[in-house]
């Protein structure tokens, strides 16, 4: 008898949970269908400009005060301090 009550209450709780999540799931599916329809009708811009990618590479600053870096005397490229030759021009540092 207790087992039956337990199973019944669990079943009711599961049904309630399912009933609560159904609208959310339905919204997700409807949103997906709407997006697909817009996509097929070219209502969505497929290529959007991303300003982050248009910004270009960040400026490399020669930081000669950094003890882990050293500037090449020939081309000015900044190399790690433990480099014996410049990574850019291959001249000895
Ligand atoms: Zn160099």
PDB file of the backbone (N, CA, C, O) and the ligand in Angstrom, with CONECT records:
HET     ZN  A 101       1
ATOM      1  N   UNK A   1       0.838  -1.215   0.000  1.00  0.00           N
ATOM      2  CA  UNK A   1       0.000   0.000   0.000  1.00  0.00           C
ATOM      3  C   UNK A   1       0.866   1.256   0.000  1.00  0.00           C
ATOM      4  O   UNK A   1       0.614   2.207  -0.740  1.00  0.00           O
ATOM      5  N   UNK A   2       1.900   1.233   0.855  1.00  0.00           N
ATOM      6  CA  UNK A   2       2.808   2.380   0.880  1.00  0.00           C
ATOM      7  C   UNK A   2       3.542   2.486  -0.447  1.00  0.00           C
ATOM      8  O   UNK A   2       3.745   3.581  -0.973  1.00  0.00           O
ATOM      9  N   UNK A   3       3.938   1.331  -0.983  1.00  0.00           N
ATOM     10  CA  UNK A   3       4.643   1.334  -2.268  1.00  0.00           C
ATOM     11  C   UNK A   3       3.775   1.910  -3.360  1.00  0.00           C
ATOM     12  O   UNK A   3       4.258   2.651  -4.216  1.00  0.00           O
ATOM     13  N   UNK A   4       2.524   1.583  -3.340  1.00  0.00           N
ATOM     14  CA  UNK A   4       1.612   2.108  -4.354  1.00  0.00           C
ATOM     15  C   UNK A   4       1.476   3.621  -4.246  1.00  0.00           C
ATOM     16  O   UNK A   4       1.473   4.337  -5.247  1.00  0.00           O
ATOM     17  N   UNK A   5       1.363   4.091  -2.996  1.00  0.00           N
ATOM     18  CA  UNK A   5       1.277   5.546  -2.777  1.00  0.00           C
ATOM     19  C   UNK A   5       2.548   6.233  -3.279  1.00  0.00           C
ATOM     20  O   UNK A   5       2.491   7.287  -3.912  1.00  0.00           O
ATOM     21  N   UNK A   6       3.696   5.615  -2.986  1.00  0.00           N
ATOM     22  CA  UNK A   6       4.976   6.181  -3.395  1.00  0.00           C
ATOM     23  C   UNK A   6       5.044   6.288  -4.914  1.00  0.00           C
ATOM     24  O   UNK A   6       5.381   7.334  -5.468  1.00  0.00           O
ATOM     25  N   UNK A   7       4.714   5.175  -5.575  1.00  0.00           N
ATOM     26  CA  UNK A   7       4.750   5.173  -7.038  1.00  0.00           C
ATOM     27  C   UNK A   7       3.784   6.204  -7.610  1.00  0.00           C
ATOM     28  O   UNK A   7       4.083   6.886  -8.590  1.00  0.00           O
ATOM     29  N   UNK A   8       2.633   6.299  -6.980  1.00  0.00           N
ATOM     30  CA  UNK A   8       1.619   7.248  -7.467  1.00  0.00           C
ATOM     31  C   UNK A   8       2.113   8.681  -7.337  1.00  0.00           C
ATOM     32  O   UNK A   8       1.959   9.488  -8.254  1.00  0.00           O
ATOM     33  N   UNK A   9       2.715   8.992  -6.178  1.00  0.00           N
ATOM     34  CA  UNK A   9       3.192  10.362  -5.985  1.00  0.00           C
ATOM     35  C   UNK A   9       4.346  10.676  -6.922  1.00  0.00           C
ATOM     36  O   UNK A   9       4.436  11.788  -7.444  1.00  0.00           O
ATOM     37  N   UNK A  10       5.227   9.711  -7.141  1.00  0.00           N
ATOM     38  CA  UNK A  10       6.333   9.931  -8.076  1.00  0.00           C
ATOM     39  C   UNK A  10       5.792  10.162  -9.478  1.00  0.00           C
ATOM     40  O   UNK A  10       6.265  11.039 -10.201  1.00  0.00           O
ATOM     41  N   UNK A  11       4.799   9.370  -9.856  1.00  0.00           N
ATOM     42  CA  UNK A  11       4.217   9.530 -11.187  1.00  0.00           C
ATOM     43  C   UNK A  11       3.573  10.899 -11.331  1.00  0.00           C
ATOM     44  O   UNK A  11       3.708  11.543 -12.371  1.00  0.00           O
ATOM     45  N   UNK A  12       2.874  11.347 -10.294  1.00  0.00           N
ATOM     46  CA  UNK A  12       2.230  12.672 -10.344  1.00  0.00           C
ATOM     47  C   UNK A  12       3.286  13.763 -10.469  1.00  0.00           C
ATOM     48  O   UNK A  12       3.141  14.689 -11.268  1.00  0.00           O
ATOM     49  N   UNK A  13       4.360  13.648  -9.669  1.00  0.00           N
ATOM     50  CA  UNK A  13       5.421  14.649  -9.724  1.00  0.00           C
ATOM     51  C   UNK A  13       6.051  14.687 -11.117  1.00  0.00           C
ATOM     52  O   UNK A  13       6.318  15.762 -11.654  1.00  0.00           O
ATOM     53  N   UNK A  14       6.288  13.505 -11.697  1.00  0.00           N
ATOM     54  CA  UNK A  14       6.876  13.456 -13.035  1.00  0.00           C
ATOM     55  C   UNK A  14       5.956  14.118 -14.054  1.00  0.00           C
ATOM     56  O   UNK A  14       6.409  14.858 -14.927  1.00  0.00           O
ATOM     57  N   UNK A  15       4.652  13.842 -13.930  1.00  0.00           N
ATOM     58  CA  UNK A  15       3.707  14.450 -14.867  1.00  0.00           C
ATOM     59  C   UNK A  15       3.684  15.967 -14.711  1.00  0.00           C
ATOM     60  O   UNK A  15       3.622  16.697 -15.700  1.00  0.00           O
ATOM     61  N   UNK A  16       3.736  16.443 -13.446  1.00  0.00           N
ATOM     62  CA  UNK A  16       3.757  17.892 -13.206  1.00  0.00           C
ATOM     63  C   UNK A  16       5.007  18.505 -13.820  1.00  0.00           C
ATOM     64  O   UNK A  16       4.943  19.535 -14.491  1.00  0.00           O
ATOM     65  N   UNK A  17       6.152  17.855 -13.579  1.00  0.00           N
ATOM     66  CA  UNK A  17       7.399  18.373 -14.133  1.00  0.00           C
ATOM     67  C   UNK A  17       7.334  18.413 -15.655  1.00  0.00           C
ATOM     68  O   UNK A  17       7.758  19.384 -16.283  1.00  0.00           O
ATOM     69  N   UNK A  18       6.798  17.349 -16.234  1.00  0.00           N
ATOM     70  CA  UNK A  18       6.682  17.306 -17.700  1.00  0.00           C
ATOM     71  C   UNK A  18       5.760  18.411 -18.193  1.00  0.00           C
ATOM     72  O   UNK A  18       6.041  19.067 -19.196  1.00  0.00           O
ATOM     73  N   UNK A  19       4.656  18.612 -17.479  1.00  0.00           N
ATOM     74  CA  UNK A  19       3.704  19.658 -17.885  1.00  0.00           C
ATOM     75  C   UNK A  19       4.344  21.031 -17.800  1.00  0.00           C
ATOM     76  O   UNK A  19       4.055  21.908 -18.614  1.00  0.00           O
ATOM     77  N   UNK A  20       5.221  21.220 -16.806  1.00  0.00           N
ATOM     78  CA  UNK A  20       5.864  22.523 -16.647  1.00  0.00           C
ATOM     79  C   UNK A  20       6.910  22.767 -17.738  1.00  0.00           C
ATOM     80  O   UNK A  20       7.101  23.903 -18.174  1.00  0.00           O
ATOM     81  N   UNK A  21       7.583  21.708 -18.174  1.00  0.00           N
ATOM     82  CA  UNK A  21       8.651  21.894 -19.155  1.00  0.00           C
ATOM     83  C   UNK A  21       8.138  21.866 -20.586  1.00  0.00           C
ATOM     84  O   UNK A  21       8.830  22.320 -21.497  1.00  0.00           O
ATOM     85  N   UNK A  22       6.955  21.348 -20.796  1.00  0.00           N
ATOM     86  CA  UNK A  22       6.441  21.253 -22.169  1.00  0.00           C
ATOM     87  C   UNK A  22       6.371  22.609 -22.871  1.00  0.00           C
ATOM     88  O   UNK A  22       6.795  22.708 -24.023  1.00  0.00           O
ATOM     89  N   UNK A  23       5.848  23.668 -22.220  1.00  0.00           N
ATOM     90  CA  UNK A  23       5.817  24.966 -22.919  1.00  0.00           C
ATOM     91  C   UNK A  23       7.200  25.438 -23.314  1.00  0.00           C
ATOM     92  O   UNK A  23       7.374  26.011 -24.389  1.00  0.00           O
ATOM     93  N   UNK A  24       8.189  25.207 -22.460  1.00  0.00           N
ATOM     94  CA  UNK A  24       9.556  25.637 -22.767  1.00  0.00           C
ATOM     95  C   UNK A  24      10.073  24.872 -23.988  1.00  0.00           C
ATOM     96  O   UNK A  24      10.627  25.459 -24.918  1.00  0.00           O
ATOM     97  N   UNK A  25       9.880  23.553 -23.963  1.00  0.00           N
ATOM     98  CA  UNK A  25      10.340  22.738 -25.091  1.00  0.00           C
ATOM     99  C   UNK A  25       9.631  23.170 -26.374  1.00  0.00           C
ATOM    100  O   UNK A  25      10.245  23.265 -27.436  1.00  0.00           O
ATOM    101  N   UNK A  26       8.311  23.433 -26.253  1.00  0.00           N
ATOM    102  CA  UNK A  26       7.556  23.867 -27.434  1.00  0.00           C
ATOM    103  C   UNK A  26       8.110  25.184 -27.965  1.00  0.00           C
ATOM    104  O   UNK A  26       8.251  25.360 -29.175  1.00  0.00           O
ATOM    105  N   UNK A  27       8.424  26.111 -27.057  1.00  0.00           N
ATOM    106  CA  UNK A  27       8.982  27.392 -27.491  1.00  0.00           C
ATOM    107  C   UNK A  27      10.307  27.194 -28.216  1.00  0.00           C
ATOM    108  O   UNK A  27      10.571  27.839 -29.231  1.00  0.00           O
ATOM    109  N   UNK A  28      11.139  26.297 -27.689  1.00  0.00           N
ATOM    110  CA  UNK A  28      12.440  26.059 -28.316  1.00  0.00           C
ATOM    111  C   UNK A  28      12.242  25.527 -29.728  1.00  0.00           C
ATOM    112  O   UNK A  28      12.892  25.979 -30.670  1.00  0.00           O
ATOM    113  N   UNK A  29      11.326  24.552 -29.865  1.00  0.00           N
ATOM    114  CA  UNK A  29      11.082  23.962 -31.186  1.00  0.00           C
ATOM    115  C   UNK A  29      10.526  25.018 -32.141  1.00  0.00           C
ATOM    116  O   UNK A  29      10.950  25.111 -33.293  1.00  0.00           O
ATOM    117  N   UNK A  30       9.575  25.809 -31.650  1.00  0.00           N
ATOM    118  CA  UNK A  30       8.982  26.838 -32.514  1.00  0.00           C
ATOM    119  C   UNK A  30      10.031  27.860 -32.939  1.00  0.00           C
ATOM    120  O   UNK A  30      10.049  28.297 -34.089  1.00  0.00           O
ATOM    121  N   UNK A  31      10.902  28.236 -32.007  1.00  0.00           N
ATOM    122  CA  UNK A  31      11.961  29.188 -32.319  1.00  0.00           C
ATOM    123  C   UNK A  31      12.888  28.609 -33.392  1.00  0.00           C
ATOM    124  O   UNK A  31      13.295  29.303 -34.323  1.00  0.00           O
ATOM    125  N   UNK A  32      13.208  27.329 -33.238  1.00  0.00           N
ATOM    126  CA  UNK A  32      14.070  26.686 -34.227  1.00  0.00           C
ATOM    127  C   UNK A  32      13.421  26.662 -35.598  1.00  0.00           C
ATOM    128  O   UNK A  32      14.077  26.940 -36.602  1.00  0.00           O
ATOM    129  N   UNK A  33      12.116  26.328 -35.649  1.00  0.00           N
ATOM    130  CA  UNK A  33      11.411  26.301 -36.930  1.00  0.00           C
ATOM    131  C   UNK A  33      11.379  27.694 -37.556  1.00  0.00           C
ATOM    132  O   UNK A  33      11.570  27.851 -38.762  1.00  0.00           O
ATOM    133  N   UNK A  34      11.135  28.703 -36.716  1.00  0.00           N
ATOM    134  CA  UNK A  34      11.080  30.082 -37.220  1.00  0.00           C
ATOM    135  C   UNK A  34      12.428  30.497 -37.788  1.00  0.00           C
ATOM    136  O   UNK A  34      12.511  31.116 -38.849  1.00  0.00           O
ATOM    137  N   UNK A  35      13.495  30.140 -37.053  1.00  0.00           N
ATOM    138  CA  UNK A  35      14.830  30.505 -37.531  1.00  0.00           C
ATOM    139  C   UNK A  35      15.138  29.796 -38.846  1.00  0.00           C
ATOM    140  O   UNK A  35      15.737  30.383 -39.746  1.00  0.00           O
ATOM    141  N   UNK A  36      14.728  28.531 -38.955  1.00  0.00           N
ATOM    142  CA  UNK A  36      15.002  27.803 -40.200  1.00  0.00           C
ATOM    143  C   UNK A  36      14.245  28.443 -41.368  1.00  0.00           C
ATOM    144  O   UNK A  36      14.772  28.578 -42.472  1.00  0.00           O
ATOM    145  N   UNK A  37      12.970  28.840 -41.089  1.00  0.00           N
ATOM    146  CA  UNK A  37      12.186  29.465 -42.144  1.00  0.00           C
ATOM    147  C   UNK A  37      12.851  30.767 -42.587  1.00  0.00           C
ATOM    148  O   UNK A  37      12.967  31.035 -43.783  1.00  0.00           O
ATOM    149  N   UNK A  38      13.288  31.581 -41.611  1.00  0.00           N
ATOM    150  CA  UNK A  38      13.956  32.830 -41.961  1.00  0.00           C
ATOM    151  C   UNK A  38      15.239  32.571 -42.719  1.00  0.00           C
ATOM    152  O   UNK A  38      15.580  33.288 -43.659  1.00  0.00           O
ATOM    153  N   UNK A  39      15.950  31.529 -42.292  1.00  0.00           N
ATOM    154  CA  UNK A  39      17.222  31.194 -42.943  1.00  0.00           C
ATOM    155  C   UNK A  39      16.969  30.833 -44.400  1.00  0.00           C
ATOM    156  O   UNK A  39      17.677  31.285 -45.300  1.00  0.00           O
ATOM    157  N   UNK A  40      15.941  30.004 -44.615  1.00  0.00           N
ATOM    158  CA  UNK A  40      15.652  29.575 -45.986  1.00  0.00           C
ATOM    159  C   UNK A  40      15.153  30.735 -46.840  1.00  0.00           C
ATOM    160  O   UNK A  40      15.330  30.730 -48.058  1.00  0.00           O
ATOM    161  N   UNK A  41      14.534  31.724 -46.210  1.00  0.00           N
ATOM    162  CA  UNK A  41      14.032  32.878 -46.961  1.00  0.00           C
ATOM    163  C   UNK A  41      15.039  34.011 -47.026  1.00  0.00           C
ATOM    164  O   UNK A  41      14.720  35.116 -47.463  1.00  0.00           O
ATOM    165  N   UNK A  42      16.281  33.722 -46.578  1.00  0.00           N
ATOM    166  CA  UNK A  42      17.357  34.720 -46.604  1.00  0.00           C
ATOM    167  C   UNK A  42      17.003  35.946 -45.777  1.00  0.00           C
ATOM    168  O   UNK A  42      17.433  37.059 -46.081  1.00  0.00           O
ATOM    169  N   UNK A  43      16.217  35.733 -44.728  1.00  0.00           N
ATOM    170  CA  UNK A  43      15.904  36.867 -43.864  1.00  0.00           C
ATOM    171  C   UNK A  43      16.948  37.044 -42.780  1.00  0.00           C
ATOM    172  O   UNK A  43      16.947  38.034 -42.048  1.00  0.00           O
ATOM    173  N   UNK A  44      17.841  36.065 -42.689  1.00  0.00           N
ATOM    174  CA  UNK A  44      18.919  36.174 -41.711  1.00  0.00           C
ATOM    175  C   UNK A  44      20.213  36.462 -42.466  1.00  0.00           C
ATOM    176  O   UNK A  44      20.539  35.788 -43.443  1.00  0.00           O
ATOM    177  N   UNK A  45      20.929  37.453 -42.008  1.00  0.00           N
ATOM    178  CA  UNK A  45      22.218  37.746 -42.639  1.00  0.00           C
ATOM    179  C   UNK A  45      23.194  36.628 -42.318  1.00  0.00           C
ATOM    180  O   UNK A  45      23.484  36.347 -41.155  1.00  0.00           O
ATOM    181  N   UNK A  46      23.684  36.008 -43.353  1.00  0.00           N
ATOM    182  CA  UNK A  46      24.567  34.866 -43.114  1.00  0.00           C
ATOM    183  C   UNK A  46      25.960  35.304 -42.733  1.00  0.00           C
ATOM    184  O   UNK A  46      26.648  34.613 -41.982  1.00  0.00           O
ATOM    185  N   UNK A  47      26.381  36.441 -43.239  1.00  0.00           N
ATOM    186  CA  UNK A  47      27.724  36.911 -42.913  1.00  0.00           C
ATOM    187  C   UNK A  47      27.608  38.288 -42.274  1.00  0.00           C
ATOM    188  O   UNK A  47      27.352  39.288 -42.945  1.00  0.00           O
ATOM    189  N   UNK A  48      27.799  38.311 -40.990  1.00  0.00           N
ATOM    190  CA  UNK A  48      27.763  39.582 -40.288  1.00  0.00           C
ATOM    191  C   UNK A  48      29.188  40.053 -40.049  1.00  0.00           C
ATOM    192  O   UNK A  48      30.100  39.260 -39.814  1.00  0.00           O
ATOM    193  N   UNK A  49      29.348  41.351 -40.114  1.00  0.00           N
ATOM    194  CA  UNK A  49      30.674  41.893 -39.883  1.00  0.00           C
ATOM    195  C   UNK A  49      30.984  41.862 -38.400  1.00  0.00           C
ATOM    196  O   UNK A  49      30.178  42.289 -37.573  1.00  0.00           O
ATOM    197  N   UNK A  50      32.127  41.366 -38.084  1.00  0.00           N
ATOM    198  CA  UNK A  50      32.559  41.287 -36.707  1.00  0.00           C
ATOM    199  C   UNK A  50      33.698  42.271 -36.511  1.00  0.00           C
ATOM    200  O   UNK A  50      34.783  42.107 -37.068  1.00  0.00           O
ATOM    201  N   UNK A  51      33.434  43.291 -35.714  1.00  0.00           N
ATOM    202  CA  UNK A  51      34.443  44.339 -35.566  1.00  0.00           C
ATOM    203  C   UNK A  51      35.716  43.821 -34.939  1.00  0.00           C
ATOM    204  O   UNK A  51      36.801  44.352 -35.179  1.00  0.00           O
ATOM    205  N   UNK A  52      35.582  42.781 -34.134  1.00  0.00           N
ATOM    206  CA  UNK A  52      36.787  42.261 -33.501  1.00  0.00           C
ATOM    207  C   UNK A  52      37.754  41.715 -34.537  1.00  0.00           C
ATOM    208  O   UNK A  52      38.970  41.842 -34.390  1.00  0.00           O
ATOM    209  N   UNK A  53      37.204  41.097 -35.603  1.00  0.00           N
ATOM    210  CA  UNK A  53      38.090  40.526 -36.603  1.00  0.00           C
ATOM    211  C   UNK A  53      38.576  41.588 -37.579  1.00  0.00           C
ATOM    212  O   UNK A  53      39.590  41.393 -38.250  1.00  0.00           O
ATOM    213  N   UNK A  54      37.868  42.705 -37.665  1.00  0.00           N
ATOM    214  CA  UNK A  54      38.286  43.754 -38.580  1.00  0.00           C
ATOM    215  C   UNK A  54      39.317  44.677 -37.950  1.00  0.00           C
ATOM    216  O   UNK A  54      39.877  45.548 -38.614  1.00  0.00           O
ATOM    217  N   UNK A  55      39.558  44.475 -36.666  1.00  0.00           N
ATOM    218  CA  UNK A  55      40.444  45.391 -35.970  1.00  0.00           C
ATOM    219  C   UNK A  55      41.897  45.206 -36.383  1.00  0.00           C
ATOM    220  O   UNK A  55      42.719  46.089 -36.138  1.00  0.00           O
ATOM    221  N   UNK A  56      42.230  44.088 -37.001  1.00  0.00           N
ATOM    222  CA  UNK A  56      43.606  43.848 -37.395  1.00  0.00           C
ATOM    223  C   UNK A  56      44.417  43.309 -36.239  1.00  0.00           C
ATOM    224  O   UNK A  56      43.956  43.294 -35.097  1.00  0.00           O
ATOM    225  N   UNK A  57      45.605  42.874 -36.530  1.00  0.00           N
ATOM    226  CA  UNK A  57      46.435  42.313 -35.462  1.00  0.00           C
ATOM    227  C   UNK A  57      46.833  43.390 -34.463  1.00  0.00           C
ATOM    228  O   UNK A  57      47.047  44.540 -34.847  1.00  0.00           O
ATOM    229  N   UNK A  58      46.933  43.042 -33.221  1.00  0.00           N
ATOM    230  CA  UNK A  58      47.338  44.024 -32.219  1.00  0.00           C
ATOM    231  C   UNK A  58      48.761  44.490 -32.473  1.00  0.00           C
ATOM    232  O   UNK A  58      49.616  43.712 -32.895  1.00  0.00           O
ATOM    233  N   UNK A  59      49.001  45.751 -32.216  1.00  0.00           N
ATOM    234  CA  UNK A  59      50.323  46.313 -32.448  1.00  0.00           C
ATOM    235  C   UNK A  59      51.347  45.666 -31.523  1.00  0.00           C
ATOM    236  O   UNK A  59      51.160  45.599 -30.308  1.00  0.00           O
ATOM    237  N   UNK A  60      52.408  45.201 -32.117  1.00  0.00           N
ATOM    238  CA  UNK A  60      53.464  44.588 -31.313  1.00  0.00           C
ATOM    239  C   UNK A  60      54.374  45.694 -30.795  1.00  0.00           C
ATOM    240  O   UNK A  60      55.001  46.416 -31.571  1.00  0.00           O
ATOM    241  N   UNK A  61      54.434  45.811 -29.519  1.00  0.00           N
ATOM    242  CA  UNK A  61      55.256  46.863 -28.932  1.00  0.00           C
ATOM    243  C   UNK A  61      56.570  46.273 -28.432  1.00  0.00           C
ATOM    244  O   UNK A  61      56.590  45.283 -27.701  1.00  0.00           O
ATOM    245  N   UNK A  62      57.636  46.890 -28.836  1.00  0.00           N
ATOM    246  CA  UNK A  62      58.942  46.441 -28.376  1.00  0.00           C
ATOM    247  C   UNK A  62      59.164  46.917 -26.945  1.00  0.00           C
ATOM    248  O   UNK A  62      59.413  48.096 -26.694  1.00  0.00           O
ATOM    249  N   UNK A  63      59.069  45.989 -26.035  1.00  0.00           N
ATOM    250  CA  UNK A  63      59.228  46.340 -24.629  1.00  0.00           C
ATOM    251  C   UNK A  63      60.625  45.929 -24.190  1.00  0.00           C
ATOM    252  O   UNK A  63      60.855  44.790 -23.784  1.00  0.00           O
ATOM    253  N   UNK A  64      61.543  46.866 -24.279  1.00  0.00           N
ATOM    254  CA  UNK A  64      62.932  46.538 -23.964  1.00  0.00           C
ATOM    255  C   UNK A  64      63.206  46.544 -22.472  1.00  0.00           C
ATOM    256  O   UNK A  64      64.278  46.144 -22.018  1.00  0.00           O
ATOM    257  N   UNK A  65      62.197  47.015 -21.701  1.00  0.00           N
ATOM    258  CA  UNK A  65      62.399  47.017 -20.262  1.00  0.00           C
ATOM    259  C   UNK A  65      62.083  45.665 -19.648  1.00  0.00           C
ATOM    260  O   UNK A  65      62.450  45.386 -18.506  1.00  0.00           O
ATOM    261  N   UNK A  66      61.384  44.810 -20.434  1.00  0.00           N
ATOM    262  CA  UNK A  66      61.053  43.481 -19.931  1.00  0.00           C
ATOM    263  C   UNK A  66      62.324  42.629 -19.896  1.00  0.00           C
ATOM    264  O   UNK A  66      62.967  42.457 -20.931  1.00  0.00           O
ATOM    265  N   UNK A  67      62.696  42.099 -18.749  1.00  0.00           N
ATOM    266  CA  UNK A  67      63.940  41.324 -18.675  1.00  0.00           C
ATOM    267  C   UNK A  67      63.882  40.023 -19.468  1.00  0.00           C
ATOM    268  O   UNK A  67      64.921  39.445 -19.787  1.00  0.00           O
ATOM    269  N   UNK A  68      62.658  39.552 -19.793  1.00  0.00           N
ATOM    270  CA  UNK A  68      62.540  38.313 -20.539  1.00  0.00           C
ATOM    271  C   UNK A  68      62.613  38.543 -22.048  1.00  0.00           C
ATOM    272  O   UNK A  68      62.573  37.587 -22.822  1.00  0.00           O
ATOM    273  N   UNK A  69      62.720  39.809 -22.473  1.00  0.00           N
ATOM    274  CA  UNK A  69      62.720  40.113 -23.898  1.00  0.00           C
ATOM    275  C   UNK A  69      63.963  40.930 -24.226  1.00  0.00           C
ATOM    276  O   UNK A  69      64.525  41.617 -23.372  1.00  0.00           O
ATOM    277  N   UNK A  70      64.373  40.837 -25.478  1.00  0.00           N
ATOM    278  CA  UNK A  70      65.469  41.684 -25.925  1.00  0.00           C
ATOM    279  C   UNK A  70      65.215  42.063 -27.379  1.00  0.00           C
ATOM    280  O   UNK A  70      64.751  41.249 -28.177  1.00  0.00           O
ATOM    281  N   UNK A  71      65.523  43.287 -27.699  1.00  0.00           N
ATOM    282  CA  UNK A  71      65.300  43.782 -29.050  1.00  0.00           C
ATOM    283  C   UNK A  71      66.516  43.483 -29.915  1.00  0.00           C
ATOM    284  O   UNK A  71      67.659  43.601 -29.474  1.00  0.00           O
ATOM    285  N   UNK A  72      66.245  43.093 -31.158  1.00  0.00           N
ATOM    286  CA  UNK A  72      67.333  42.814 -32.104  1.00  0.00           C
ATOM    287  C   UNK A  72      68.012  44.133 -32.492  1.00  0.00           C
ATOM    288  O   UNK A  72      67.341  45.134 -32.744  1.00  0.00           O
ATOM    289  N   UNK A  73      69.329  44.122 -32.535  1.00  0.00           N
ATOM    290  CA  UNK A  73      70.072  45.331 -32.900  1.00  0.00           C
ATOM    291  C   UNK A  73      69.983  45.594 -34.407  1.00  0.00           C
ATOM    292  O   UNK A  73      70.235  46.711 -34.859  1.00  0.00           O
ATOM    293  N   UNK A  74      69.628  44.575 -35.174  1.00  0.00           N
ATOM    294  CA  UNK A  74      69.625  44.729 -36.634  1.00  0.00           C
ATOM    295  C   UNK A  74      68.253  45.137 -37.160  1.00  0.00           C
ATOM    296  O   UNK A  74      68.141  46.078 -37.946  1.00  0.00           O
ATOM    297  N   UNK A  75      67.189  44.416 -36.718  1.00  0.00           N
ATOM    298  CA  UNK A  75      65.872  44.689 -37.287  1.00  0.00           C
ATOM    299  C   UNK A  75      64.891  45.228 -36.253  1.00  0.00           C
ATOM    300  O   UNK A  75      63.802  45.673 -36.615  1.00  0.00           O
ATOM    301  N   UNK A  76      65.254  45.198 -34.984  1.00  0.00           N
ATOM    302  CA  UNK A  76      64.376  45.751 -33.963  1.00  0.00           C
ATOM    303  C   UNK A  76      63.334  44.789 -33.445  1.00  0.00           C
ATOM    304  O   UNK A  76      62.566  45.144 -32.551  1.00  0.00           O
ATOM    305  N   UNK A  77      63.284  43.576 -33.980  1.00  0.00           N
ATOM    306  CA  UNK A  77      62.308  42.601 -33.505  1.00  0.00           C
ATOM    307  C   UNK A  77      62.604  42.218 -32.068  1.00  0.00           C
ATOM    308  O   UNK A  77      63.762  42.143 -31.656  1.00  0.00           O
ATOM    309  N   UNK A  78      61.542  41.978 -31.310  1.00  0.00           N
ATOM    310  CA  UNK A  78      61.718  41.628 -29.903  1.00  0.00           C
ATOM    311  C   UNK A  78      61.769  40.114 -29.780  1.00  0.00           C
ATOM    312  O   UNK A  78      60.863  39.419 -30.240  1.00  0.00           O
ATOM    313  N   UNK A  79      62.802  39.613 -29.174  1.00  0.00           N
ATOM    314  CA  UNK A  79      62.976  38.171 -28.999  1.00  0.00           C
ATOM    315  C   UNK A  79      63.043  37.838 -27.518  1.00  0.00           C
ATOM    316  O   UNK A  79      63.266  38.706 -26.675  1.00  0.00           O
ATOM    317  N   UNK A  80      62.846  36.567 -27.227  1.00  0.00           N
ATOM    318  CA  UNK A  80      63.027  36.141 -25.839  1.00  0.00           C
ATOM    319  C   UNK A  80      64.486  36.289 -25.443  1.00  0.00           C
ATOM    320  O   UNK A  80      65.382  36.238 -26.286  1.00  0.00           O
ATOM    321  N   UNK A  81      64.710  36.473 -24.153  1.00  0.00           N
ATOM    322  CA  UNK A  81      66.063  36.766 -23.669  1.00  0.00           C
ATOM    323  C   UNK A  81      67.001  35.588 -23.884  1.00  0.00           C
ATOM    324  O   UNK A  81      68.211  35.773 -24.021  1.00  0.00           O
ATOM    325  N   UNK A  82      66.451  34.379 -23.914  1.00  0.00           N
ATOM    326  CA  UNK A  82      67.340  33.219 -24.048  1.00  0.00           C
ATOM    327  C   UNK A  82      67.617  32.870 -25.508  1.00  0.00           C
ATOM    328  O   UNK A  82      68.244  31.848 -25.786  1.00  0.00           O
ATOM    329  N   UNK A  83      67.160  33.703 -26.446  1.00  0.00           N
ATOM    330  CA  UNK A  83      67.466  33.464 -27.843  1.00  0.00           C
ATOM    331  C   UNK A  83      68.883  33.947 -28.128  1.00  0.00           C
ATOM    332  O   UNK A  83      69.277  35.021 -27.675  1.00  0.00           O
ATOM    333  N   UNK A  84      69.637  33.170 -28.866  1.00  0.00           N
ATOM    334  CA  UNK A  84      70.985  33.594 -29.259  1.00  0.00           C
ATOM    335  C   UNK A  84      70.938  34.315 -30.602  1.00  0.00           C
ATOM    336  O   UNK A  84      71.804  35.139 -30.898  1.00  0.00           O
ATOM    337  N   UNK A  85      69.918  34.004 -31.421  1.00  0.00           N
ATOM    338  CA  UNK A  85      69.787  34.625 -32.738  1.00  0.00           C
ATOM    339  C   UNK A  85      68.375  35.194 -32.879  1.00  0.00           C
ATOM    340  O   UNK A  85      67.425  34.692 -32.279  1.00  0.00           O
ATOM    341  N   UNK A  86      68.260  36.245 -33.680  1.00  0.00           N
ATOM    342  CA  UNK A  86      66.967  36.887 -33.878  1.00  0.00           C
ATOM    343  C   UNK A  86      66.034  35.958 -34.648  1.00  0.00           C
ATOM    344  O   UNK A  86      66.436  35.329 -35.626  1.00  0.00           O
ATOM    345  N   UNK A  87      64.793  35.882 -34.197  1.00  0.00           N
ATOM    346  CA  UNK A  87      63.820  35.028 -34.871  1.00  0.00           C
ATOM    347  C   UNK A  87      63.400  35.617 -36.217  1.00  0.00           C
ATOM    348  O   UNK A  87      62.895  34.891 -37.072  1.00  0.00           O
ATOM    349  N   UNK A  88      63.600  36.911 -36.418  1.00  0.00           N
ATOM    350  CA  UNK A  88      63.172  37.562 -37.644  1.00  0.00           C
ATOM    351  C   UNK A  88      64.267  37.545 -38.705  1.00  0.00           C
ATOM    352  O   UNK A  88      64.031  37.135 -39.841  1.00  0.00           O
ATOM    353  N   UNK A  89      65.461  37.988 -38.333  1.00  0.00           N
ATOM    354  CA  UNK A  89      66.509  38.180 -39.339  1.00  0.00           C
ATOM    355  C   UNK A  89      67.703  37.234 -39.132  1.00  0.00           C
ATOM    356  O   UNK A  89      68.653  37.264 -39.914  1.00  0.00           O
ATOM    357  N   UNK A  90      67.664  36.417 -38.111  1.00  0.00           N
ATOM    358  CA  UNK A  90      68.696  35.400 -37.871  1.00  0.00           C
ATOM    359  C   UNK A  90      70.056  35.983 -37.526  1.00  0.00           C
ATOM    360  O   UNK A  90      71.054  35.262 -37.492  1.00  0.00           O
ATOM    361  N   UNK A  91      70.100  37.291 -37.270  1.00  0.00           N
ATOM    362  CA  UNK A  91      71.383  37.877 -36.837  1.00  0.00           C
ATOM    363  C   UNK A  91      71.601  37.513 -35.360  1.00  0.00           C
ATOM    364  O   UNK A  91      70.641  37.367 -34.604  1.00  0.00           O
ATOM    365  N   UNK A  92      72.857  37.369 -34.962  1.00  0.00           N
ATOM    366  CA  UNK A  92      73.129  37.083 -33.540  1.00  0.00           C
ATOM    367  C   UNK A  92      72.713  38.250 -32.658  1.00  0.00           C
ATOM    368  O   UNK A  92      72.914  39.415 -33.003  1.00  0.00           O
ATOM    369  N   UNK A  93      72.141  37.919 -31.537  1.00  0.00           N
ATOM    370  CA  UNK A  93      71.678  38.962 -30.619  1.00  0.00           C
ATOM    371  C   UNK A  93      72.798  39.366 -29.665  1.00  0.00           C
ATOM    372  O   UNK A  93      72.602  40.234 -28.814  1.00  0.00           O
TER     373      UNK A  93
HETATM  374 ZN    ZN A 101      66.637  40.838 -36.100  1.00  0.00          ZN
END
